Amino acid sequence: MSAPVIINIPLIKPYITQEIKDKVMEVLESGYLTEGPVTKEFENKLKAYLGCDYVLAVTSATTGLEVALRVLNIGPGDEVIVPDYTYPATASVVPIIGAKAVIVDVNRNSMLIDYDEIEKAITPKTKAIIPVSGFGNPLDYDRLDAIKKKYGIYIIEDAACAIGAEFKGVKVGNQADISVFSLHPRKFITTGEGGIIATNNEKWANWMNSYKHFGMDMSGSSREGIQFDIIGTNYKLSNIQAAVGLGQLHHVKELLARRIELANNYIHLLKDIPEVEIPTSLSNGQHSYQSFCVFVEDRNRIMAEMKAKGIEVQIGTYSLHMHKAFNNHPLVQIKGDMKNSKWCFEHTLTLPLFNDLTFQQQELVITELKSAVRQLKSVV
Ligand SMILES: Cc1ncc(COP(=O)(O)O)c(C=O)c1O
């Protein structure tokens, strides 16, 4: 009798090569461990890749979003609109700086913020929207731009998952007033923990750079030595972390091309399985596939069965209104029934996706998914 085949396919695998290990060792041996020239090199390379005028490395996307709200002078008495179906950080940063988070529903098919719901939620107190390019799926920036102009509000994009995504051939990071990316290990480029703020506004970039350096004057113009111009904090990204990111950034084009290739292969393998629905994305955009998500009925059972078979699958993200933190908080308002967000939460399943995933492994994933989905049909 032949031994049973043991499947072991993780959800993600950070891209860590010998080149990265060598670069980290080089930093460790240099003794220059805090933010320094490697962080600067990482910022410059990312700036060239994204095509943005200013790129600042920070400790996380969460702290990056907080800094973006602060530079736009948003605070007590102001309202900021955020989607319900997202990671909690998107909304939490708003009460953290003393403003009110107004949570609206998403589109059931794309899982992205519902543009009509944004307009319904705008009041004279609305200062900004934080739309999310969820899972790397680019937003409709034409719609967002029209809303921004009509109401005179800012757009801070939570682009945590969207390094490499594009809208009309332009990289995400250039469409919003300020865009913030995450460098968490689930993300396309990781530094362990970390974040990136991108903007084309020099004044804001200078203020944010000072704020993340304890409020220091970063122009280097002071004759008396270091000057502190504003009350700031420490959100610096160390040379060690930047070394990890830099080694990935050197291969960013191939890494992204591989993700897109693998995602397209999943789409191809799923084409004859009508029980599995693929979320929609714009025809004039490029999804960066930080996560490859599908919609299925009875998601929790399917997830458990696939995990039991050795395939690590996951939920998509969270429906904020279902969590205590966002209920009955004086600085959070849930606008509407969140029907679509709840549906997305209950139906989304994330499939394994990482650089050295093979087509053969993808076939195994889809075979098990198909069998789990068809089992549901025979039970019903
Ligand atoms: C949409 C979204 N926003 C914000 C965050 C928070 O990012 P970070 O862990 O870098 O603070 C995440 C992390 O998963 C995210 O997915």
The ligand as an SDF file (V2000), in Angstrom:
LIG
                    3D

 16 16  0  0  0  0  0  0  0  0999 V2000
   -6.0620   47.2190    5.1030 C   0  0  0  0  0  0  0  0  0  0  0  0
   -5.0530   47.2730    6.2050 C   0  0  0  0  0  0  0  0  0  0  0  0
   -4.8280   48.4400    6.8350 N   0  0  0  0  0  0  0  0  0  0  0  0
   -3.9130   48.5470    7.8210 C   0  0  0  0  0  0  0  0  0  0  0  0
   -3.1850   47.4510    8.2380 C   0  0  0  0  0  0  0  0  0  0  0  0
   -2.1990   47.6010    9.3340 C   0  0  0  0  0  0  0  0  0  0  0  0
   -0.9010   47.4980    8.8310 O   0  0  0  0  0  0  0  0  0  0  0  0
    0.3530   47.4480    9.8240 P   0  0  0  0  0  0  0  0  0  0  0  0
    0.3760   46.0770   10.4180 O   0  0  0  0  0  0  0  0  0  0  0  0
    1.5420   47.7170    8.9730 O   0  0  0  0  0  0  0  0  0  0  0  0
    0.1470   48.5010   10.8520 O   0  0  0  0  0  0  0  0  0  0  0  0
   -3.3800   46.2260    7.6150 C   0  0  0  0  0  0  0  0  0  0  0  0
   -2.6070   45.0590    8.0540 C   0  0  0  0  0  0  0  0  0  0  0  0
   -2.8890   43.9320    7.7690 O   0  0  0  0  0  0  0  0  0  0  0  0
   -4.3250   46.1340    6.5650 C   0  0  0  0  0  0  0  0  0  0  0  0
   -4.5500   44.9730    5.9380 O   0  0  0  0  0  0  0  0  0  0  0  0
  1  2  1  0
  2  3  1  0
  2 15  2  0
  3  4  2  0
  4  5  1  0
  5  6  1  0
  5 12  2  0
  6  7  1  0
  7  8  1  0
  8  9  2  0
  8 10  1  0
  8 11  1  0
 12 13  1  0
 12 15  1  0
 13 14  2  0
 15 16  1  0
M  END
$$$$
